[in-house]
Amino acid sequence: MNYPTLYPELEEKLQNTRRALEAANTENIIELCKKHLALLAEYRSHLYKLRHTYNIDQRLVHVPSPDDLNNSRKGVRAAIENTTQERNRTEMLLLSLTTVSGYEAAKIFNRLKYMGHVDWEVRASGVKFSDGSSRDLLTIQEAVDIAGLLRRDEYIAAQAVKEE
């Protein structure tokens, strides 16, 4: 069933942030996720207000036919559900791109053979490959930052492959 547009301007902004997120690059994906989440929250807030307007006692106020009212309620419910699902997906994406531990950094380095090594490990002093010298040691923060960037690169590359 095709539901009516509820907030055309806001829905157009959401479409634009969705498209921008799909075309994101490593440098802007975090910011675009945050913008999209903010807009989704605003839209969802409007939907919840609208949902309450359809709970008016039909005996007291002139309203459209029961079928029209029911369809409107369904449309609002569907929009809320879709918005919630999209928010959850976007939050999970943002979390996956921004939350990396030292151990995850070592796993990412090993999987990607970062700097030609598959034996990265976390130590008390930082992250380095097993036969590396002190010059090769990355602080946990450096490793986490690099791994986060590598994870974003992987995500962007995967999205590009999906589009082809």
N, C-alpha and C positions, 0 to 999 in steps of 0.2 A: 504494500500500500504506500502511496506517495503522500506524505504529509505536507501541509502548507508551511511556507517559510514563516517563522515566528518573529525574528528580529533581523530583517534583511541586511542592514548595515553591519551589525555585529557578526552575522554569519559570513558576510563577504570578507570581513577582516580575518575571521577564522580560516577561511579558504586560503587567503593570502599567506597567513603564517604557516599553514600546513604545507603549501607549495614551497615556501622559503625553507622550511625544515627538510623537505625532500631534496632540495638543491643545496643543502648546507655543505660547508667544507670544514676541515679540521679546526680552523681558527674561529668559526662563528657558530658551530653547532650547539655549544653550551648556552650561549646567549639566546639563540633562536628557540631552544627548548624552554628556557625560562619565560620568554615572551609569549610563547604559545600556551604555556601553563597558566600564565596570568590572564590571558584572554579567555581560556576555557573556564577559569574560575569566575570571571565576570559574566560570561554567557550562562553558566550554570546557576549563578545567583539570580539572574533575570528569569530563568526557567522556573526556579522554585517559587518566585513571586507570582509568576503567571499561573503555575499549577494551583495555587490557592484561590485565584480568581474564578476557577472553574468549579469550585466547591460551594458556590452560592446556592442558597435555598431557592429552587426553581419556582416555588409558590409565591415568593415575595418579589421577584424581579422578572421582568420580561427577558427571556433568553432564547437563543435559537432552539430549534427542534431538539428533542432528546438524541436523535441520531447525530446531528451536527455537534452537539455538546459532547457526546461520547467520542466522536472522531477527534475533536479538539483535545480532549483529555488524553486519548491514545497518542496523539502527535506530541504532546508535551512530555508524556512518559517516555516515549521512544527517544525524543531528543535528549532527555536527562540521562537515559541509559547509554546512548551513544556517546554523549559528552563524558560520562563517567568512565567508560571503557577507554576512550581516547586519552583522557587525563591519566588513567592508570598506566597505559602504554608509554606515554611521554615521560611520566615520572620514573618508570622503570628504566627507560633509555637514559635519562639524565643521571640517575643513580649509577647505572652500569658504566657510564662514561666518566664519572667524577669520583667514584669511590674505589680506590685501589689500595690494598695493603702492601706492605713490604714483601710478604710471601706471594701475593698475586703478581707483583712486579717481577719477581724471580721466575715465576711460572710463565709469564708473558715473554720475558727475555728468552727463556729456554725454548719455548714453542716457536718463536720467531727467529731463533738463532741470532739474537742481538749481538752485534760486534763479532759475529762468527763463532759464538760460544753457545753450548747447550748445557752448561754446568754452572749456571748462576745459582747462588744461594744467599740466604739472609744470614748475616752474622751480627754480633752485638754492635759492631762498629759501622755496619752498613750492608750493602749488597755488592757482591763481586763474583766473578767466575773463579773456580777452584784454584787454578794456578796463577791467578792474577796477582800483581804486586800492589803495594799500597796506593800507587798512582791510579790503578784501575778501580779502586774502591769508590762506590757511589754512596752518598748518604742515603738514608731511607727516603728522605724527602725528594732528593734528586731522582732516585729510582722510581718512586711513585709518580712523580711528574712526567718522567719519560714514558713510563708504562701507560699512563693515562692518555698521553699524546698518541702512542702506538695503537692503543685500543680505539681511539677516535679515528685514526687513519684506517684501521681495519673496517670499522663500521661504514665509513664513507665509501671505501672501495667495494664493500659488499652491496651497498645501495646502488652504486654505479653498475655493477654486474646485473642486479635485478632489473634495472631500467632497460638494459640492452636486449 
